[in-house]
Amino acid sequence: MTTRELRLHCALDDATLELLKLAMSELRLSARAYDRILKVARTTADLKESDRIAAEHVSEAVQLRTLDRQLWG
């Protein structure tokens, strides 16, 4: 997914965006991780048949990223 497609398909409301920004800051994640988290959050939302990405989807994606870091990093 390109940056343009991410913006189109992975739009976040203000509260969810703030949650993601906080996670990025606290966990010191890269811009690449930001994109990956958005993609996983979009997939999670799709699996739960949600039209939009909610805070719970972002939280789950961040948790998976943190787990990935613990196992491989």
PDB file of N, H, CA, C and O in Angstrom:
ATOM      1  N   MET A   1       0.843  -1.169   0.000  1.00  0.00           N
ATOM      2  CA  MET A   1       0.000   0.000   0.000  1.00  0.00           C
ATOM      3  C   MET A   1       0.898   1.244   0.000  1.00  0.00           C
ATOM      4  O   MET A   1       1.829   1.341   0.800  1.00  0.00           O
ATOM      5  N   THR A   2       0.624   2.163  -0.870  1.00  0.00           N
ATOM      6  H   THR A   2      -0.132   2.084  -1.519  1.00  0.00           H
ATOM      7  CA  THR A   2       1.389   3.405  -0.920  1.00  0.00           C
ATOM      8  C   THR A   2       0.899   4.356   0.175  1.00  0.00           C
ATOM      9  O   THR A   2      -0.119   4.109   0.821  1.00  0.00           O
ATOM     10  N   THR A   3       1.630   5.427   0.366  1.00  0.00           N
ATOM     11  H   THR A   3       2.458   5.628  -0.159  1.00  0.00           H
ATOM     12  CA  THR A   3       1.249   6.426   1.366  1.00  0.00           C
ATOM     13  C   THR A   3      -0.128   7.005   1.052  1.00  0.00           C
ATOM     14  O   THR A   3      -0.937   7.220   1.955  1.00  0.00           O
ATOM     15  N   ARG A   4      -0.383   7.251  -0.197  1.00  0.00           N
ATOM     16  H   ARG A   4       0.274   7.076  -0.930  1.00  0.00           H
ATOM     17  CA  ARG A   4      -1.687   7.791  -0.613  1.00  0.00           C
ATOM     18  C   ARG A   4      -2.812   6.801  -0.282  1.00  0.00           C
ATOM     19  O   ARG A   4      -3.870   7.197   0.208  1.00  0.00           O
ATOM     20  N   GLU A   5      -2.577   5.535  -0.550  1.00  0.00           N
ATOM     21  H   GLU A   5      -1.718   5.214  -0.947  1.00  0.00           H
ATOM     22  CA  GLU A   5      -3.572   4.507  -0.245  1.00  0.00           C
ATOM     23  C   GLU A   5      -3.771   4.353   1.260  1.00  0.00           C
ATOM     24  O   GLU A   5      -4.889   4.120   1.720  1.00  0.00           O
ATOM     25  N   LEU A   6      -2.686   4.482   2.026  1.00  0.00           N
ATOM     26  H   LEU A   6      -1.778   4.671   1.652  1.00  0.00           H
ATOM     27  CA  LEU A   6      -2.807   4.432   3.485  1.00  0.00           C
ATOM     28  C   LEU A   6      -3.724   5.548   3.986  1.00  0.00           C
ATOM     29  O   LEU A   6      -4.603   5.316   4.816  1.00  0.00           O
ATOM     30  N   ARG A   7      -3.513   6.748   3.480  1.00  0.00           N
ATOM     31  H   ARG A   7      -2.799   6.938   2.805  1.00  0.00           H
ATOM     32  CA  ARG A   7      -4.353   7.881   3.894  1.00  0.00           C
ATOM     33  C   ARG A   7      -5.815   7.656   3.524  1.00  0.00           C
ATOM     34  O   ARG A   7      -6.717   8.031   4.273  1.00  0.00           O
ATOM     35  N   LEU A   8      -6.038   7.051   2.385  1.00  0.00           N
ATOM     36  H   LEU A   8      -5.305   6.746   1.777  1.00  0.00           H
ATOM     37  CA  LEU A   8      -7.402   6.820   1.915  1.00  0.00           C
ATOM     38  C   LEU A   8      -8.103   5.720   2.710  1.00  0.00           C
ATOM     39  O   LEU A   8      -9.243   5.892   3.140  1.00  0.00           O
ATOM     40  N   HIS A   9      -7.428   4.602   2.901  1.00  0.00           N
ATOM     41  H   HIS A   9      -6.501   4.462   2.552  1.00  0.00           H
ATOM     42  CA  HIS A   9      -8.054   3.427   3.500  1.00  0.00           C
ATOM     43  C   HIS A   9      -7.854   3.301   5.008  1.00  0.00           C
ATOM     44  O   HIS A   9      -8.521   2.497   5.659  1.00  0.00           O
ATOM     45  N   CYS A  10      -6.946   4.086   5.559  1.00  0.00           N
ATOM     46  H   CYS A  10      -6.404   4.739   5.030  1.00  0.00           H
ATOM     47  CA  CYS A  10      -6.607   3.955   6.979  1.00  0.00           C
ATOM     48  C   CYS A  10      -6.801   5.270   7.731  1.00  0.00           C
ATOM     49  O   CYS A  10      -6.017   5.598   8.621  1.00  0.00           O
ATOM     50  N   ALA A  11      -7.822   6.006   7.382  1.00  0.00           N
ATOM     51  H   ALA A  11      -8.459   5.740   6.659  1.00  0.00           H
ATOM     52  CA  ALA A  11      -8.093   7.274   8.058  1.00  0.00           C
ATOM     53  C   ALA A  11      -8.480   7.011   9.513  1.00  0.00           C
ATOM     54  O   ALA A  11      -9.215   6.071   9.814  1.00  0.00           O
ATOM     55  N   LEU A  12      -7.974   7.856  10.406  1.00  0.00           N
ATOM     56  H   LEU A  12      -7.377   8.620  10.162  1.00  0.00           H
ATOM     57  CA  LEU A  12      -8.241   7.714  11.838  1.00  0.00           C
ATOM     58  C   LEU A  12      -8.957   8.948  12.358  1.00  0.00           C
ATOM     59  O   LEU A  12      -8.726  10.058  11.878  1.00  0.00           O
ATOM     60  N   ASP A  13      -9.832   8.751  13.346  1.00  0.00           N
ATOM     61  H   ASP A  13     -10.020   7.849  13.736  1.00  0.00           H
ATOM     62  CA  ASP A  13     -10.431   9.914  13.996  1.00  0.00           C
ATOM     63  C   ASP A  13      -9.385  10.512  14.936  1.00  0.00           C
ATOM     64  O   ASP A  13      -8.334   9.911  15.161  1.00  0.00           O
ATOM     65  N   ASP A  14      -9.669  11.687  15.479  1.00  0.00           N
ATOM     66  H   ASP A  14     -10.523  12.175  15.296  1.00  0.00           H
ATOM     67  CA  ASP A  14      -8.682  12.409  16.286  1.00  0.00           C
ATOM     68  C   ASP A  14      -8.211  11.617  17.506  1.00  0.00           C
ATOM     69  O   ASP A  14      -7.013  11.580  17.787  1.00  0.00           O
ATOM     70  N   ALA A  15      -9.123  10.994  18.223  1.00  0.00           N
ATOM     71  H   ALA A  15     -10.096  11.024  17.995  1.00  0.00           H
ATOM     72  CA  ALA A  15      -8.771  10.257  19.435  1.00  0.00           C
ATOM     73  C   ALA A  15      -7.886   9.050  19.106  1.00  0.00           C
ATOM     74  O   ALA A  15      -6.925   8.769  19.822  1.00  0.00           O
ATOM     75  N   THR A  16      -8.204   8.356  18.049  1.00  0.00           N
ATOM     76  H   THR A  16      -8.985   8.585  17.467  1.00  0.00           H
ATOM     77  CA  THR A  16      -7.425   7.185  17.646  1.00  0.00           C
ATOM     78  C   THR A  16      -6.048   7.609  17.155  1.00  0.00           C
ATOM     79  O   THR A  16      -5.056   6.932  17.425  1.00  0.00           O
ATOM     80  N   LEU A  17      -5.982   8.719  16.440  1.00  0.00           N
ATOM     81  H   LEU A  17      -6.788   9.269  16.220  1.00  0.00           H
ATOM     82  CA  LEU A  17      -4.703   9.234  15.980  1.00  0.00           C
ATOM     83  C   LEU A  17      -3.821   9.618  17.165  1.00  0.00           C
ATOM     84  O   LEU A  17      -2.619   9.353  17.152  1.00  0.00           O
ATOM     85  N   GLU A  18      -4.401  10.233  18.177  1.00  0.00           N
ATOM     86  H   GLU A  18      -5.377  10.449  18.187  1.00  0.00           H
ATOM     87  CA  GLU A  18      -3.637  10.598  19.374  1.00  0.00           C
ATOM     88  C   GLU A  18      -3.115   9.351  20.094  1.00  0.00           C
ATOM     89  O   GLU A  18      -1.989   9.345  20.590  1.00  0.00           O
ATOM     90  N   LEU A  19      -3.926   8.307  20.151  1.00  0.00           N
ATOM     91  H   LEU A  19      -4.842   8.312  19.748  1.00  0.00           H
ATOM     92  CA  LEU A  19      -3.492   7.044  20.746  1.00  0.00           C
ATOM     93  C   LEU A  19      -2.280   6.493  20.000  1.00  0.00           C
ATOM     94  O   LEU A  19      -1.306   6.062  20.618  1.00  0.00           O
ATOM     95  N   LEU A  20      -2.343   6.508  18.691  1.00  0.00           N
ATOM     96  H   LEU A  20      -3.133   6.858  18.188  1.00  0.00           H
ATOM     97  CA  LEU A  20      -1.235   6.007  17.880  1.00  0.00           C
ATOM     98  C   LEU A  20       0.011   6.870  18.068  1.00  0.00           C
ATOM     99  O   LEU A  20       1.118   6.344  18.185  1.00  0.00           O
ATOM    100  N   LYS A  21      -0.163   8.178  18.097  1.00  0.00           N
ATOM    101  H   LYS A  21      -1.062   8.605  18.002  1.00  0.00           H
ATOM    102  CA  LYS A  21       0.979   9.069  18.315  1.00  0.00           C
ATOM    103  C   LYS A  21       1.632   8.808  19.671  1.00  0.00           C
ATOM    104  O   LYS A  21       2.858   8.806  19.784  1.00  0.00           O
ATOM    105  N   LEU A  22       0.818   8.592  20.687  1.00  0.00           N
ATOM    106  H   LEU A  22      -0.177   8.594  20.595  1.00  0.00           H
ATOM    107  CA  LEU A  22       1.335   8.310  22.023  1.00  0.00           C
ATOM    108  C   LEU A  22       2.136   7.010  22.012  1.00  0.00           C
ATOM    109  O   LEU A  22       3.232   6.948  22.570  1.00  0.00           O
ATOM    110  N   ALA A  23       1.599   5.989  21.387  1.00  0.00           N
ATOM    111  H   ALA A  23       0.709   6.039  20.934  1.00  0.00           H
ATOM    112  CA  ALA A  23       2.298   4.706  21.299  1.00  0.00           C
ATOM    113  C   ALA A  23       3.612   4.862  20.541  1.00  0.00           C
ATOM    114  O   ALA A  23       4.633   4.307  20.947  1.00  0.00           O
ATOM    115  N   MET A  24       3.591   5.604  19.456  1.00  0.00           N
ATOM    116  H   MET A  24       2.762   6.054  19.126  1.00  0.00           H
ATOM    117  CA  MET A  24       4.806   5.826  18.667  1.00  0.00           C
ATOM    118  C   MET A  24       5.876   6.501  19.511  1.00  0.00           C
ATOM    119  O   MET A  24       7.049   6.130  19.461  1.00  0.00           O
ATOM    120  N   SER A  25       5.465   7.483  20.276  1.00  0.00           N
ATOM    121  H   SER A  25       4.512   7.784  20.316  1.00  0.00           H
ATOM    122  CA  SER A  25       6.396   8.227  21.114  1.00  0.00           C
ATOM    123  C   SER A  25       6.931   7.375  22.265  1.00  0.00           C
ATOM    124  O   SER A  25       8.139   7.317  22.495  1.00  0.00           O
ATOM    125  N   GLU A  26       6.027   6.721  22.979  1.00  0.00           N
ATOM    126  H   GLU A  26       5.046   6.769  22.793  1.00  0.00           H
ATOM    127  CA  GLU A  26       6.415   5.921  24.150  1.00  0.00           C
ATOM    128  C   GLU A  26       7.300   4.741  23.776  1.00  0.00           C
ATOM    129  O   GLU A  26       8.235   4.404  24.502  1.00  0.00           O
ATOM    130  N   LEU A  27       7.005   4.119  22.649  1.00  0.00           N
ATOM    131  H   LEU A  27       6.246   4.393  22.059  1.00  0.00           H
ATOM    132  CA  LEU A  27       7.750   2.928  22.227  1.00  0.00           C
ATOM    133  C   LEU A  27       8.902   3.261  21.284  1.00  0.00           C
ATOM    134  O   LEU A  27       9.658   2.381  20.874  1.00  0.00           O
ATOM    135  N   ARG A  28       9.025   4.547  20.947  1.00  0.00           N
ATOM    136  H   ARG A  28       8.411   5.262  21.280  1.00  0.00           H
ATOM    137  CA  ARG A  28      10.083   5.022  20.043  1.00  0.00           C
ATOM    138  C   ARG A  28      10.099   4.226  18.743  1.00  0.00           C
ATOM    139  O   ARG A  28      11.112   3.645  18.353  1.00  0.00           O
ATOM    140  N   LEU A  29       8.948   4.220  18.091  1.00  0.00           N
ATOM    141  H   LEU A  29       8.125   4.692  18.407  1.00  0.00           H
ATOM    142  CA  LEU A  29       8.799   3.483  16.839  1.00  0.00           C
ATOM    143  C   LEU A  29       9.101   4.384  15.646  1.00  0.00           C
ATOM    144  O   LEU A  29       8.986   5.606  15.734  1.00  0.00           O
ATOM    145  N   SER A  30       9.480   3.780  14.555  1.00  0.00           N
ATOM    146  H   SER A  30       9.573   2.787  14.483  1.00  0.00           H
ATOM    147  CA  SER A  30       9.851   4.509  13.335  1.00  0.00           C
ATOM    148  C   SER A  30       8.621   4.807  12.472  1.00  0.00           C
ATOM    149  O   SER A  30       7.516   4.333  12.733  1.00  0.00           O
ATOM    150  N   ALA A  31       8.857   5.602  11.448  1.00  0.00           N
ATOM    151  H   ALA A  31       9.755   5.988  11.236  1.00  0.00           H
ATOM    152  CA  ALA A  31       7.795   5.900  10.480  1.00  0.00           C
ATOM    153  C   ALA A  31       7.370   4.624   9.756  1.00  0.00           C
ATOM    154  O   ALA A  31       6.199   4.453   9.418  1.00  0.00           O
ATOM    155  N   ARG A  32       8.307   3.757   9.528  1.00  0.00           N
ATOM    156  H   ARG A  32       9.258   3.896   9.802  1.00  0.00           H
ATOM    157  CA  ARG A  32       7.991   2.471   8.899  1.00  0.00           C
ATOM    158  C   ARG A  32       7.056   1.651   9.790  1.00  0.00           C
ATOM    159  O   ARG A  32       6.117   1.022   9.302  1.00  0.00           O
ATOM    160  N   ALA A  33       7.320   1.662  11.094  1.00  0.00           N
ATOM    161  H   ALA A  33       8.082   2.174  11.490  1.00  0.00           H
ATOM    162  CA  ALA A  33       6.455   0.960  12.041  1.00  0.00           C
ATOM    163  C   ALA A  33       5.066   1.574  12.047  1.00  0.00           C
ATOM    164  O   ALA A  33       4.073   0.858  12.172  1.00  0.00           O
ATOM    165  N   TYR A  34       4.986   2.892  11.915  1.00  0.00           N
ATOM    166  H   TYR A  34       5.793   3.474  11.814  1.00  0.00           H
ATOM    167  CA  TYR A  34       3.693   3.595  11.859  1.00  0.00           C
ATOM    168  C   TYR A  34       2.850   3.039  10.712  1.00  0.00           C
ATOM    169  O   TYR A  34       1.679   2.704  10.889  1.00  0.00           O
ATOM    170  N   ASP A  35       3.466   2.948   9.540  1.00  0.00           N
ATOM    171  H   ASP A  35       4.417   3.219   9.396  1.00  0.00           H
ATOM    172  CA  ASP A  35       2.751   2.420   8.375  1.00  0.00           C
ATOM    173  C   ASP A  35       2.319   0.978   8.593  1.00  0.00           C
ATOM    174  O   ASP A  35       1.201   0.603   8.242  1.00  0.00           O
ATOM    175  N   ARG A  36       3.188   0.181   9.163  1.00  0.00           N
ATOM    176  H   ARG A  36       4.096   0.486   9.449  1.00  0.00           H
ATOM    177  CA  ARG A  36       2.860  -1.227   9.404  1.00  0.00           C
ATOM    178  C   ARG A  36       1.718  -1.365  10.422  1.00  0.00           C
ATOM    179  O   ARG A  36       0.833  -2.207  10.264  1.00  0.00           O
ATOM    180  N   ILE A  37       1.750  -0.543  11.448  1.00  0.00           N
ATOM    181  H   ILE A  37       2.469   0.140  11.577  1.00  0.00           H
ATOM    182  CA  ILE A  37       0.680  -0.573  12.452  1.00  0.00           C
ATOM    183  C   ILE A  37      -0.644  -0.207  11.803  1.00  0.00           C
ATOM    184  O   ILE A  37      -1.664  -0.839  12.078  1.00  0.00           O
ATOM    185  N   LEU A  38      -0.639   0.804  10.948  1.00  0.00           N
ATOM    186  H   LEU A  38       0.190   1.317  10.725  1.00  0.00           H
ATOM    187  CA  LEU A  38      -1.872   1.181  10.254  1.00  0.00           C
ATOM    188  C   LEU A  38      -2.404   0.033   9.390  1.00  0.00           C
ATOM    189  O   LEU A  38      -3.607  -0.227   9.366  1.00  0.00           O
ATOM    190  N   LYS A  39      -1.514  -0.640   8.695  1.00  0.00           N
ATOM    191  H   LYS A  39      -0.536  -0.429   8.714  1.00  0.00           H
ATOM    192  CA  LYS A  39      -1.930  -1.756   7.837  1.00  0.00           C
ATOM    193  C   LYS A  39      -2.534  -2.897   8.657  1.00  0.00           C
ATOM    194  O   LYS A  39      -3.553  -3.472   8.276  1.00  0.00           O
ATOM    195  N   VAL A  40      -1.900  -3.217   9.777  1.00  0.00           N
ATOM    196  H   VAL A  40      -1.072  -2.750  10.086  1.00  0.00           H
ATOM    197  CA  VAL A  40      -2.422  -4.292  10.637  1.00  0.00           C
ATOM    198  C   VAL A  40      -3.751  -3.854  11.256  1.00  0.00           C
ATOM    199  O   VAL A  40      -4.680  -4.655  11.363  1.00  0.00           O
ATOM    200  N   ALA A  41      -3.844  -2.598  11.657  1.00  0.00           N
ATOM    201  H   ALA A  41      -3.090  -1.948  11.570  1.00  0.00           H
ATOM    202  CA  ALA A  41      -5.095  -2.090  12.223  1.00  0.00           C
ATOM    203  C   ALA A  41      -6.221  -2.150  11.183  1.00  0.00           C
ATOM    204  O   ALA A  41      -7.358  -2.481  11.517  1.00  0.00           O
ATOM    205  N   ARG A  42      -5.906  -1.832   9.940  1.00  0.00           N
ATOM    206  H   ARG A  42      -4.982  -1.563   9.669  1.00  0.00           H
ATOM    207  CA  ARG A  42      -6.914  -1.910   8.865  1.00  0.00           C
ATOM    208  C   ARG A  42      -7.350  -3.357   8.669  1.00  0.00           C
ATOM    209  O   ARG A  42      -8.540  -3.625   8.496  1.00  0.00           O
ATOM    210  N   THR A  43      -6.414  -4.281   8.693  1.00  0.00           N
ATOM    211  H   THR A  43      -5.448  -4.064   8.833  1.00  0.00           H
ATOM    212  CA  THR A  43      -6.741  -5.699   8.556  1.00  0.00           C
ATOM    213  C   THR A  43      -7.615  -6.163   9.711  1.00  0.00           C
ATOM    214  O   THR A  43      -8.593  -6.880   9.500  1.00  0.00           O
ATOM    215  N   THR A  44      -7.273  -5.761  10.924  1.00  0.00           N
ATOM    216  H   THR A  44      -6.479  -5.178  11.096  1.00  0.00           H
ATOM    217  CA  THR A  44      -8.071  -6.124  12.101  1.00  0.00           C
ATOM    218  C   THR A  44      -9.488  -5.578  11.980  1.00  0.00           C
ATOM    219  O   THR A  44     -10.460  -6.274  12.271  1.00  0.00           O
ATOM    220  N   ALA A  45      -9.593  -4.332  11.549  1.00  0.00           N
ATOM    221  H   ALA A  45      -8.804  -3.766  11.312  1.00  0.00           H
ATOM    222  CA  ALA A  45     -10.918  -3.724  11.367  1.00  0.00           C
ATOM    223  C   ALA A  45     -11.713  -4.491  10.302  1.00  0.00           C
ATOM    224  O   ALA A  45     -12.909  -4.729  10.465  1.00  0.00           O
ATOM    225  N   ASP A  46     -11.046  -4.869   9.228  1.00  0.00           N
ATOM    226  H   ASP A  46     -10.074  -4.675   9.096  1.00  0.00           H
ATOM    227  CA  ASP A  46     -11.718  -5.635   8.168  1.00  0.00           C
ATOM    228  C   ASP A  46     -12.208  -6.985   8.693  1.00  0.00           C
ATOM    229  O   ASP A  46     -13.327  -7.400   8.393  1.00  0.00           O
ATOM    230  N   LEU A  47     -11.376  -7.664   9.471  1.00  0.00           N
ATOM    231  H   LEU A  47     -10.467  -7.327   9.715  1.00  0.00           H
ATOM    232  CA  LEU A  47     -11.774  -8.963  10.013  1.00  0.00           C
ATOM    233  C   LEU A  47     -12.968  -8.843  10.954  1.00  0.00           C
ATOM    234  O   LEU A  47     -13.767  -9.772  11.073  1.00  0.00           O
ATOM    235  N   LYS A  48     -13.086  -7.707  11.617  1.00  0.00           N
ATOM    236  H   LYS A  48     -12.437  -6.953  11.521  1.00  0.00           H
ATOM    237  CA  LYS A  48     -14.204  -7.480  12.528  1.00  0.00           C
ATOM    238  C   LYS A  48     -15.357  -6.762  11.827  1.00  0.00           C
ATOM    239  O   LYS A  48     -16.301  -6.290  12.462  1.00  0.00           O
ATOM    240  N   GLU A  49     -15.252  -6.693  10.494  1.00  0.00           N
ATOM    241  H   GLU A  49     -14.486  -7.076   9.978  1.00  0.00           H
ATOM    242  CA  GLU A  49     -16.277  -6.095   9.636  1.00  0.00           C
ATOM    243  C   GLU A  49     -16.610  -4.659  10.019  1.00  0.00           C
ATOM    244  O   GLU A  49     -17.775  -4.260  10.038  1.00  0.00           O
ATOM    245  N   SER A  50     -15.583  -3.902  10.319  1.00  0.00           N
ATOM    246  H   SER A  50     -14.637  -4.226  10.304  1.00  0.00           H
ATOM    247  CA  SER A  50     -15.739  -2.499  10.681  1.00  0.00           C
ATOM    248  C   SER A  50     -15.338  -1.621   9.499  1.00  0.00           C
ATOM    249  O   SER A  50     -14.326  -1.878   8.846  1.00  0.00           O
ATOM    250  N   ASP A  51     -16.120  -0.600   9.228  1.00  0.00           N
ATOM    251  H   ASP A  51     -16.941  -0.391   9.758  1.00  0.00           H
ATOM    252  CA  ASP A  51     -15.820   0.307   8.123  1.00  0.00           C
ATOM    253  C   ASP A  51     -14.663   1.248   8.441  1.00  0.00           C
ATOM    254  O   ASP A  51     -13.980   1.729   7.537  1.00  0.00           O
ATOM    255  N   ARG A  52     -14.449   1.506   9.716  1.00  0.00           N
ATOM    256  H   ARG A  52     -15.003   1.115  10.450  1.00  0.00           H
ATOM    257  CA  ARG A  52     -13.384   2.430  10.107  1.00  0.00           C
ATOM    258  C   ARG A  52     -12.457   1.769  11.115  1.00  0.00           C
ATOM    259  O   ARG A  52     -12.826   0.800  11.778  1.00  0.00           O
ATOM    260  N   ILE A  53     -11.269   2.298  11.219  1.00  0.00           N
ATOM    261  H   ILE A  53     -10.969   3.086  10.681  1.00  0.00           H
ATOM    262  CA  ILE A  53     -10.303   1.813  12.195  1.00  0.00           C
ATOM    263  C   ILE A  53     -10.600   2.492  13.523  1.00  0.00           C
ATOM    264  O   ILE A  53     -10.614   3.720  13.614  1.00  0.00           O
ATOM    265  N   ALA A  54     -10.833   1.696  14.540  1.00  0.00           N
ATOM    266  H   ALA A  54     -10.822   0.698  14.466  1.00  0.00           H
ATOM    267  CA  ALA A  54     -11.133   2.212  15.879  1.00  0.00           C
ATOM    268  C   ALA A  54      -9.895   2.071  16.767  1.00  0.00           C
ATOM    269  O   ALA A  54      -8.911   1.434  16.391  1.00  0.00           O
ATOM    270  N   ALA A  55      -9.966   2.671  17.933  1.00  0.00           N
ATOM    271  H   ALA A  55     -10.766   3.189  18.238  1.00  0.00           H
ATOM    272  CA  ALA A  55      -8.864   2.630  18.889  1.00  0.00           C
ATOM    273  C   ALA A  55      -8.503   1.191  19.245  1.00  0.00           C
ATOM    274  O   ALA A  55      -7.325   0.872  19.409  1.00  0.00           O
ATOM    275  N   GLU A  56      -9.489   0.332  19.363  1.00  0.00           N
ATOM    276  H   GLU A  56     -10.446   0.590  19.230  1.00  0.00           H
ATOM    277  CA  GLU A  56      -9.210  -1.069  19.703  1.00  0.00           C
ATOM    278  C   GLU A  56      -8.377  -1.753  18.624  1.00  0.00           C
ATOM    279  O   GLU A  56      -7.552  -2.610  18.938  1.00  0.00           O
ATOM    280  N   HIS A  57      -8.577  -1.393  17.369  1.00  0.00           N
ATOM    281  H   HIS A  57      -9.247  -0.696  17.114  1.00  0.00           H
ATOM    282  CA  HIS A  57      -7.814  -1.986  16.273  1.00  0.00           C
ATOM    283  C   HIS A  57      -6.368  -1.496  16.309  1.00  0.00           C
ATOM    284  O   HIS A  57      -5.438  -2.274  16.094  1.00  0.00           O
ATOM    285  N   VAL A  58      -6.184  -0.220  16.578  1.00  0.00           N
ATOM    286  H   VAL A  58      -6.939   0.412  16.753  1.00  0.00           H
ATOM    287  CA  VAL A  58      -4.839   0.338  16.682  1.00  0.00           C
ATOM    288  C   VAL A  58      -4.125  -0.267  17.887  1.00  0.00           C
ATOM    289  O   VAL A  58      -2.950  -0.625  17.799  1.00  0.00           O
ATOM    290  N   SER A  59      -4.823  -0.380  19.003  1.00  0.00           N
ATOM    291  H   SER A  59      -5.777  -0.089  19.074  1.00  0.00           H
ATOM    292  CA  SER A  59      -4.224  -0.954  20.210  1.00  0.00           C
ATOM    293  C   SER A  59      -3.747  -2.380  19.957  1.00  0.00           C
ATOM    294  O   SER A  59      -2.655  -2.765  20.374  1.00  0.00           O
ATOM    295  N   GLU A  60      -4.564  -3.140  19.282  1.00  0.00           N
ATOM    296  H   GLU A  60      -5.452  -2.827  18.944  1.00  0.00           H
ATOM    297  CA  GLU A  60      -4.188  -4.521  18.968  1.00  0.00           C
ATOM    298  C   GLU A  60      -2.961  -4.563  18.060  1.00  0.00           C
ATOM    299  O   GLU A  60      -2.063  -5.381  18.257  1.00  0.00           O
ATOM    300  N   ALA A  61      -2.928  -3.690  17.079  1.00  0.00           N
ATOM    301  H   ALA A  61      -3.658  -3.025  16.919  1.00  0.00           H
ATOM    302  CA  ALA A  61      -1.787  -3.637  16.163  1.00  0.00           C
ATOM    303  C   ALA A  61      -0.507  -3.231  16.898  1.00  0.00           C
ATOM    304  O   ALA A  61       0.564  -3.773  16.626  1.00  0.00           O
ATOM    305  N   VAL A  62      -0.616  -2.287  17.822  1.00  0.00           N
ATOM    306  H   VAL A  62      -1.486  -1.847  18.043  1.00  0.00           H
ATOM    307  CA  VAL A  62       0.543  -1.861  18.610  1.00  0.00           C
ATOM    308  C   VAL A  62       1.018  -3.014  19.492  1.00  0.00           C
ATOM    309  O   VAL A  62       2.222  -3.236  19.622  1.00  0.00           O
ATOM    310  N   GLN A  63       0.099  -3.736  20.090  1.00  0.00           N
ATOM    311  H   GLN A  63      -0.879  -3.555  19.984  1.00  0.00           H
ATOM    312  CA  GLN A  63       0.473  -4.875  20.925  1.00  0.00           C
ATOM    313  C   GLN A  63       1.212  -5.937  20.104  1.00  0.00           C
ATOM    314  O   GLN A  63       2.196  -6.515  20.565  1.00  0.00           O
ATOM    315  N   LEU A  64       0.736  -6.182  18.906  1.00  0.00           N
ATOM    316  H   LEU A  64      -0.064  -5.712  18.531  1.00  0.00           H
ATOM    317  CA  LEU A  64       1.404  -7.149  18.040  1.00  0.00           C
ATOM    318  C   LEU A  64       2.801  -6.663  17.663  1.00  0.00           C
ATOM    319  O   LEU A  64       3.742  -7.455  17.602  1.00  0.00           O
ATOM    320  N   ARG A  65       2.932  -5.373  17.413  1.00  0.00           N
ATOM    321  H   ARG A  65       2.168  -4.731  17.462  1.00  0.00           H
ATOM    322  CA  ARG A  65       4.246  -4.804  17.086  1.00  0.00           C
ATOM    323  C   ARG A  65       5.187  -4.935  18.274  1.00  0.00           C
ATOM    324  O   ARG A  65       6.365  -5.247  18.097  1.00  0.00           O
ATOM    325  N   THR A  66       4.691  -4.702  19.472  1.00  0.00           N
ATOM    326  H   THR A  66       3.735  -4.448  19.617  1.00  0.00           H
ATOM    327  CA  THR A  66       5.498  -4.812  20.675  1.00  0.00           C
ATOM    328  C   THR A  66       5.934  -6.264  20.882  1.00  0.00           C
ATOM    329  O   THR A  66       7.082  -6.524  21.242  1.00  0.00           O
ATOM    330  N   LEU A  67       5.028  -7.197  20.657  1.00  0.00           N
ATOM    331  H   LEU A  67       4.095  -6.986  20.364  1.00  0.00           H
ATOM    332  CA  LEU A  67       5.349  -8.608  20.769  1.00  0.00           C
ATOM    333  C   LEU A  67       6.418  -8.991  19.746  1.00  0.00           C
ATOM    334  O   LEU A  67       7.352  -9.729  20.062  1.00  0.00           O
ATOM    335  N   ASP A  68       6.277  -8.493  18.540  1.00  0.00           N
ATOM    336  H   ASP A  68       5.519  -7.893  18.284  1.00  0.00           H
ATOM    337  CA  ASP A  68       7.248  -8.759  17.486  1.00  0.00           C
ATOM    338  C   ASP A  68       8.624  -8.256  17.901  1.00  0.00           C
ATOM    339  O   ASP A  68       9.628  -8.934  17.683  1.00  0.00           O
ATOM    340  N   ARG A  69       8.673  -7.082  18.492  1.00  0.00           N
ATOM    341  H   ARG A  69       7.857  -6.531  18.670  1.00  0.00           H
ATOM    342  CA  ARG A  69       9.934  -6.504  18.956  1.00  0.00           C
ATOM    343  C   ARG A  69      10.574  -7.357  20.047  1.00  0.00           C
ATOM    344  O   ARG A  69      11.788  -7.559  20.057  1.00  0.00           O
ATOM    345  N   GLN A  70       9.753  -7.850  20.959  1.00  0.00           N
ATOM    346  H   GLN A  70       8.767  -7.685  20.951  1.00  0.00           H
ATOM    347  CA  GLN A  70      10.270  -8.659  22.059  1.00  0.00           C
ATOM    348  C   GLN A  70      10.843  -9.981  21.566  1.00  0.00           C
ATOM    349  O   GLN A  70      11.859 -10.457  22.072  1.00  0.00           O
ATOM    350  N   LEU A  71      10.191 -10.559  20.587  1.00  0.00           N
ATOM    351  H   LEU A  71       9.366 -10.173  20.176  1.00  0.00           H
ATOM    352  CA  LEU A  71      10.623 -11.863  20.099  1.00  0.00           C
ATOM    353  C   LEU A  71      11.832 -11.774  19.171  1.00  0.00           C
ATOM    354  O   LEU A  71      12.704 -12.643  19.197  1.00  0.00           O
ATOM    355  N   TRP A  72      11.881 -10.723  18.351  1.00  0.00           N
ATOM    356  H   TRP A  72      11.173 -10.018  18.330  1.00  0.00           H
ATOM    357  CA  TRP A  72      12.909 -10.664  17.314  1.00  0.00           C
ATOM    358  C   TRP A  72      13.940  -9.561  17.512  1.00  0.00           C
ATOM    359  O   TRP A  72      14.975  -9.556  16.846  1.00  0.00           O
ATOM    360  N   GLY A  73      13.671  -8.633  18.417  1.00  0.00           N
ATOM    361  H   GLY A  73      12.830  -8.638  18.958  1.00  0.00           H
ATOM    362  CA  GLY A  73      14.553  -7.484  18.474  1.00  0.00           C
ATOM    363  C   GLY A  73      15.346  -7.370  19.663  1.00  0.00           C
ATOM    364  O   GLY A  73      16.123  -6.425  19.799  1.00  0.00           O
TER     365      GLY A  73
END
